[in-house]
Amino acid sequence: PDESYIIFCSIRNEGKGQGDLYISFKDDDGQWTAAKNMGETVNTSHYEYCPFVSKDGKYIFYTRNQDIYWAGTEIIQKLKD
């Protein structure tokens, strides 16, 4: 909701699988930082996509193999540090 980060699916050479979730943060100047792979907490050798964060900001949901998965948003703060 505060637009301080964006999570998206991308296919990149350094990825874990067919498509991975990446995150980019806004810096102090309002510019987007280089995207970071969200790592093995969410990414696998399969295709992860359609990320969204719960309204209360506690969970990230995403799709893999026609199923819905979730993780705590603590991962977002870890990736920002």
CYANA upper distance limits for C-alpha pairs under 8 A (distance plus 0.5 A):
  3 GLU  CA     26 LYS  CA      8.39
  4 SER  CA     25 PHE  CA      6.28
  4 SER  CA     26 LYS  CA      5.77
  5 TYR  CA     23 ILE  CA      7.31
  5 TYR  CA     24 SER  CA      6.03
  5 TYR  CA     25 PHE  CA      4.71
  5 TYR  CA     26 LYS  CA      6.45
  6 ILE  CA     23 ILE  CA      6.14
  6 ILE  CA     24 SER  CA      5.97
  6 ILE  CA     25 PHE  CA      7.09
  7 ILE  CA     21 LEU  CA      7.13
  7 ILE  CA     22 TYR  CA      6.10
  7 ILE  CA     23 ILE  CA      4.94
  7 ILE  CA     24 SER  CA      7.18
  7 ILE  CA     51 PRO  CA      7.12
  7 ILE  CA     52 PHE  CA      8.27
  8 PHE  CA     21 LEU  CA      6.00
  8 PHE  CA     22 TYR  CA      5.93
  8 PHE  CA     23 ILE  CA      6.99
  8 PHE  CA     49 TYR  CA      7.84
  8 PHE  CA     50 CYS  CA      8.00
  8 PHE  CA     51 PRO  CA      7.14
  9 CYS  CA     19 GLY  CA      6.80
  9 CYS  CA     20 ASP  CA      5.91
  9 CYS  CA     21 LEU  CA      4.98
  9 CYS  CA     22 TYR  CA      6.61
  9 CYS  CA     48 GLU  CA      7.38
  9 CYS  CA     49 TYR  CA      5.76
  9 CYS  CA     50 CYS  CA      7.69
  9 CYS  CA     51 PRO  CA      8.19
 10 SER  CA     19 GLY  CA      5.99
 10 SER  CA     20 ASP  CA      6.10
 10 SER  CA     21 LEU  CA      6.94
 10 SER  CA     22 TYR  CA      7.44
 11 ILE  CA     15 GLY  CA      7.18
 11 ILE  CA     18 GLN  CA      6.98
 11 ILE  CA     19 GLY  CA      5.15
 11 ILE  CA     20 ASP  CA      6.84
 12 ARG  CA     19 GLY  CA      8.06
 15 GLY  CA     19 GLY  CA      7.58
 15 GLY  CA     20 ASP  CA      6.66
 15 GLY  CA     37 ASN  CA      7.61
 16 LYS  CA     20 ASP  CA      7.13
 16 LYS  CA     39 GLY  CA      8.30
 16 LYS  CA     40 GLU  CA      8.29
 16 LYS  CA     43 ASN  CA      6.83
 16 LYS  CA     44 THR  CA      6.27
 16 LYS  CA     45 SER  CA      6.09
 17 GLY  CA     43 ASN  CA      7.85
 17 GLY  CA     44 THR  CA      6.29
 17 GLY  CA     45 SER  CA      4.22
 17 GLY  CA     46 HIS  CA      5.86
 17 GLY  CA     47 TYR  CA      6.98
 18 GLN  CA     45 SER  CA      6.71
 18 GLN  CA     46 HIS  CA      5.94
 18 GLN  CA     47 TYR  CA      5.35
 18 GLN  CA     48 GLU  CA      8.40
 19 GLY  CA     46 HIS  CA      7.39
 19 GLY  CA     47 TYR  CA      4.94
 19 GLY  CA     48 GLU  CA      6.18
 19 GLY  CA     49 TYR  CA      7.68
 20 ASP  CA     37 ASN  CA      7.55
 20 ASP  CA     38 MET  CA      8.22
 20 ASP  CA     43 ASN  CA      6.11
 20 ASP  CA     44 THR  CA      8.12
 20 ASP  CA     47 TYR  CA      6.84
 20 ASP  CA     48 GLU  CA      5.79
 20 ASP  CA     49 TYR  CA      7.51
 21 LEU  CA     37 ASN  CA      6.72
 21 LEU  CA     38 MET  CA      6.32
 21 LEU  CA     42 VAL  CA      7.95
 21 LEU  CA     43 ASN  CA      7.12
 21 LEU  CA     48 GLU  CA      6.75
 21 LEU  CA     49 TYR  CA      7.06
 21 LEU  CA     51 PRO  CA      8.11
 22 TYR  CA     35 ALA  CA      6.42
 22 TYR  CA     36 LYS  CA      5.79
 22 TYR  CA     37 ASN  CA      4.93
 22 TYR  CA     38 MET  CA      5.77
 23 ILE  CA     35 ALA  CA      5.79
 23 ILE  CA     36 LYS  CA      5.84
 23 ILE  CA     37 ASN  CA      7.10
 23 ILE  CA     38 MET  CA      7.01
 24 SER  CA     32 TRP  CA      6.56
 24 SER  CA     33 THR  CA      5.96
 24 SER  CA     34 ALA  CA      6.59
 24 SER  CA     35 ALA  CA      5.01
 24 SER  CA     36 LYS  CA      6.93
 25 PHE  CA     32 TRP  CA      6.01
 25 PHE  CA     33 THR  CA      5.90
 25 PHE  CA     34 ALA  CA      8.46
 25 PHE  CA     35 ALA  CA      8.31
 25 PHE  CA     80 LYS  CA      7.77
 26 LYS  CA     30 GLY  CA      5.79
 26 LYS  CA     31 GLN  CA      5.77
 26 LYS  CA     32 TRP  CA      5.02
 26 LYS  CA     33 THR  CA      6.64
 27 ASP  CA     31 GLN  CA      5.93
 27 ASP  CA     32 TRP  CA      6.72
 27 ASP  CA     33 THR  CA      7.01
 36 LYS  CA     79 LEU  CA      8.12
 38 MET  CA     42 VAL  CA      7.15
 38 MET  CA     43 ASN  CA      7.40
 38 MET  CA     75 ILE  CA      8.35
 38 MET  CA     79 LEU  CA      7.79
 39 GLY  CA     43 ASN  CA      6.20
 40 GLU  CA     44 THR  CA      6.79
 41 THR  CA     71 ALA  CA      8.16
 41 THR  CA     75 ILE  CA      8.47
 42 VAL  CA     48 GLU  CA      8.20
 42 VAL  CA     71 ALA  CA      7.82
 43 ASN  CA     47 TYR  CA      8.42
 43 ASN  CA     48 GLU  CA      6.89
 44 THR  CA     48 GLU  CA      8.08
 46 HIS  CA     64 ARG  CA      7.33
 46 HIS  CA     65 ASN  CA      7.77
 47 TYR  CA     64 ARG  CA      6.28
 47 TYR  CA     65 ASN  CA      7.59
 48 GLU  CA     62 TYR  CA      7.19
 48 GLU  CA     63 THR  CA      6.12
 48 GLU  CA     64 ARG  CA      5.37
 48 GLU  CA     65 ASN  CA      8.49
 49 TYR  CA     62 TYR  CA      6.32
 49 TYR  CA     63 THR  CA      5.80
 49 TYR  CA     64 ARG  CA      7.20
 50 CYS  CA     61 PHE  CA      8.46
 50 CYS  CA     62 TYR  CA      5.79
 50 CYS  CA     63 THR  CA      6.36
 51 PRO  CA     60 ILE  CA      7.23
 51 PRO  CA     61 PHE  CA      6.09
 51 PRO  CA     62 TYR  CA      4.82
 51 PRO  CA     63 THR  CA      7.64
 52 PHE  CA     60 ILE  CA      6.15
 52 PHE  CA     61 PHE  CA      5.87
 52 PHE  CA     62 TYR  CA      6.99
 53 VAL  CA     57 GLY  CA      6.47
 53 VAL  CA     58 LYS  CA      7.94
 53 VAL  CA     59 TYR  CA      6.18
 53 VAL  CA     60 ILE  CA      4.86
 53 VAL  CA     61 PHE  CA      6.66
 53 VAL  CA     73 THR  CA      8.48
 54 SER  CA     58 LYS  CA      6.79
 54 SER  CA     59 TYR  CA      5.90
 54 SER  CA     60 ILE  CA      6.79
 54 SER  CA     61 PHE  CA      7.95
 57 GLY  CA     73 THR  CA      7.51
 58 LYS  CA     72 GLY  CA      6.37
 58 LYS  CA     73 THR  CA      5.85
 58 LYS  CA     74 GLU  CA      8.34
 59 TYR  CA     70 TRP  CA      7.00
 59 TYR  CA     71 ALA  CA      6.15
 59 TYR  CA     72 GLY  CA      5.02
 59 TYR  CA     73 THR  CA      5.52
 60 ILE  CA     70 TRP  CA      5.97
 60 ILE  CA     71 ALA  CA      5.94
 60 ILE  CA     72 GLY  CA      6.72
 60 ILE  CA     73 THR  CA      6.42
 61 PHE  CA     68 ILE  CA      7.26
 61 PHE  CA     69 TYR  CA      6.13
 61 PHE  CA     70 TRP  CA      4.83
 61 PHE  CA     71 ALA  CA      7.23
 62 TYR  CA     68 ILE  CA      6.20
 62 TYR  CA     69 TYR  CA      5.93
 62 TYR  CA     70 TRP  CA      6.81
 63 THR  CA     67 ASP  CA      6.09
 63 THR  CA     68 ILE  CA      5.10
 63 THR  CA     69 TYR  CA      6.52
 64 ARG  CA     68 ILE  CA      6.93
 64 ARG  CA     69 TYR  CA      7.64
 71 ALA  CA     75 ILE  CA      8.48
 73 THR  CA     77 GLN  CA      7.84
 74 GLU  CA     78 LYS  CA      6.96
 75 ILE  CA     79 LEU  CA      6.69
 76 ILE  CA     80 LYS  CA      6.77
 77 GLN  CA     81 ASP  CA      6.87
